[in-house]
Amino acid sequence: MEIREAREGDWAQIWPFLRDVVAAGETYCWPRDTSEADARTWWMGKPGGRVFVAADADRVLGTAELHPNQPAAGGHVCNAGFMVASHAAGRGIGRALAGHVLEQAANAGYRAMQFNAVVETNTNAVSLWQSLGFRILATIPGAFRHPGHGFVGLHVMHRSLEADAPQP
Ligand SMILES: CC(C)(COP(=O)(O)OP(=O)(O)OC[C@H]1O[C@@H](n2cnc3c(N)ncnc32)[C@H](O)[C@@H]1OP(=O)(O)O)[C@@H](O)C(=O)NCCC(=O)NCCS
């Protein structure tokens, strides 16, 4: 499996599984019926953003995006998003994408990575991020309306990218 910078032509393969993740409404605060055009702008068009894909023989199985969490004076802290096709989940693609994105972020000079809204019931993701050194800084109670669980918390998760930070 190769992890590389996304190309414009990759979107056609990203959209079907990204649409499924968004439509499920369990992990992202996006409208569940987000249009393809809006999704493309959100994922591929963030200011200062970079997009990566995990591909197996040209078949795109997962994607990640990396962008500054805030503009200007907050631009040294990055944020990132991850989506893996459900048929390819649990095979290490999310972990590989996250490792790559963390490395790219550190190389780009970001000082930390922050996730603003990790749904607390998304336990696979929460434990993956914790295993990569992220800490839950706060949980905003009831901030996410889950289609099955009702109002659940959103974690703010953070990891330093400084060379001397404690590693997992
Ligand atoms: C979260 C997500 C990116 C993880 O990607 P993935 O390729 O399935 O994850 P991996 O196979 O790399 O597994 C990472 C860890 O997650 C857990 N995990 C993943 N899938 C699992 C499954 N089906 N059952 C149990 N544990 C699972 C495991 O603890 C695994 O740890 P390990 O490497 O020690 O075995 C993916 O499930 C996804 O796209 N989910 C929907 C969108 C989303 O939640 N994005 C993140 C928002 S914060």
The ligand as a Tripos MOL2 file, in Angstrom:
@<TRIPOS>MOLECULE
LIG
   48    50     1     0     0
SMALL
NO_CHARGES

@<TRIPOS>ATOM
      1 C1        -11.2140    5.8240   12.2660 C.3       1 LIG1
      2 C2        -10.6460    5.2350   10.9860 C.3       1 LIG1
      3 C3         -9.9250    6.3350   10.1950 C.3       1 LIG1
      4 C4         -9.6540    4.1250   11.3510 C.3       1 LIG1
      5 O1         -9.1340    3.5840   10.1640 O.3       1 LIG1
      6 P1         -8.8630    2.0100   10.0420 P.3       1 LIG1
      7 O2         -8.0630    1.7960    8.8110 O.co2     1 LIG1
      8 O3        -10.1350    1.2750   10.1470 O.co2     1 LIG1
      9 O4         -8.0030    1.7600   11.3570 O.3       1 LIG1
     10 P2         -6.8000    0.7460   11.5670 P.3       1 LIG1
     11 O5         -7.0810   -0.5370   10.8230 O.co2     1 LIG1
     12 O6         -5.5210    1.4400   11.2660 O.co2     1 LIG1
     13 O7         -6.9290    0.4460   13.1040 O.3       1 LIG1
     14 C5         -6.4790    1.3360   14.0580 C.3       1 LIG1
     15 C6         -6.9790    0.9200   15.4000 C.3       1 LIG1
     16 O8         -8.3850    1.1150   15.4380 O.3       1 LIG1
     17 C7         -9.0280   -0.0110   16.0420 C.3       1 LIG1
     18 N1         -9.9130   -0.5830   15.0620 N.ar      1 LIG1
     19 C8        -10.0660   -0.1890   13.8010 C.ar      1 LIG1
     20 N2        -11.0330   -0.8710   13.2000 N.ar      1 LIG1
     21 C9        -11.5110   -1.7190   14.0840 C.ar      1 LIG1
     22 C10       -12.5420   -2.6750   14.0540 C.ar      1 LIG1
     23 N3        -13.2740   -2.8800   12.9510 N.pl3     1 LIG1
     24 N4        -12.7820   -3.3640   15.1900 N.ar      1 LIG1
     25 C11       -12.0460   -3.1350   16.2880 C.ar      1 LIG1
     26 N5        -11.0460   -2.2210   16.3670 N.ar      1 LIG1
     27 C12       -10.7920   -1.5330   15.2640 C.ar      1 LIG1
     28 C13        -7.9830   -0.9200   16.4890 C.3       1 LIG1
     29 O9         -7.7900   -0.6340   17.8750 O.3       1 LIG1
     30 C14        -6.7590   -0.5420   15.7310 C.3       1 LIG1
     31 O10        -5.6540   -0.6460   16.5840 O.3       1 LIG1
     32 P3         -4.4440   -1.6610   16.2420 P.3       1 LIG1
     33 O11        -3.6900   -1.0050   15.1220 O.co2     1 LIG1
     34 O12        -3.6620   -1.6940   17.5080 O.co2     1 LIG1
     35 O13        -5.0690   -2.9680   15.8630 O.co2     1 LIG1
     36 C15       -11.7720    4.6130   10.0970 C.3       1 LIG1
     37 O14       -12.4460    3.6530   10.8630 O.3       1 LIG1
     38 C16       -12.7560    5.6020    9.5510 C.2       1 LIG1
     39 O15       -12.5670    6.1570    8.4750 O.2       1 LIG1
     40 N6        -13.8640    5.8430   10.2750 N.am      1 LIG1
     41 C17       -14.9060    6.7610    9.8280 C.3       1 LIG1
     42 C18       -14.4210    8.2020    9.8490 C.3       1 LIG1
     43 C19       -13.7810    8.5670   11.1570 C.2       1 LIG1
     44 O16       -14.2340    8.1860   12.2180 O.2       1 LIG1
     45 N7        -12.6870    9.3470   11.0590 N.am      1 LIG1
     46 C20       -12.0030    9.8380   12.2390 C.3       1 LIG1
     47 C21       -12.7260   10.9760   12.8550 C.3       1 LIG1
     48 S1        -11.9390   11.5320   14.3480 S.3       1 LIG1
@<TRIPOS>BOND
     1     1     2 1
     2     2     3 1
     3     2     4 1
     4     2    36 1
     5     4     5 1
     6     5     6 1
     7     6     7 2
     8     6     8 1
     9     6     9 1
    10     9    10 1
    11    10    11 2
    12    10    12 1
    13    10    13 1
    14    13    14 1
    15    14    15 1
    16    15    16 1
    17    15    30 1
    18    16    17 1
    19    17    18 1
    20    17    28 1
    21    18    19 ar
    22    18    27 ar
    23    19    20 ar
    24    20    21 ar
    25    21    22 ar
    26    21    27 ar
    27    22    23 1
    28    22    24 ar
    29    24    25 ar
    30    25    26 ar
    31    26    27 ar
    32    28    29 1
    33    28    30 1
    34    30    31 1
    35    31    32 1
    36    32    33 2
    37    32    34 1
    38    32    35 1
    39    36    37 1
    40    36    38 1
    41    38    39 2
    42    38    40 1
    43    40    41 1
    44    41    42 1
    45    42    43 1
    46    43    44 2
    47    43    45 1
    48    45    46 1
    49    46    47 1
    50    47    48 1
@<TRIPOS>SUBSTRUCTURE
     1 LIG1         1 GROUP 0 **** ****
